Amino acid sequence: MKHRWHPLASAEYDEAVDYYLVEACPAVGRNFVAAVSGAVRLMQEHP
C-alpha cells in the first residue's frame, strides 16, 4: 500500500520538521522524522 499526504498535512509536517531541526535541535528533528516514518511504514504493512 502506498500512502499519499494531504497537502495541508504535508505542509504541517514540513513545518514541524523545520521547527524541530532549527528551533529545538537536530536530534529531535531526526527522531520526529523517524517516528513519523515508522508510523507510516506500519500503516502500509497493516492497513
JOTA-V47325 format. One record per pair of residues at least 6 apart in sequence whose C-alpha atoms are under 6 Angstrom apart, sorted by the first residue. I is the first residue (numbers start at 1). GAP is how many residues later the second one is. If there is no record, write none. Layout:
I|GAP + I|GAP
This chain:
1|43 + 17|12 + 20|8 + 20|9 + 21|8
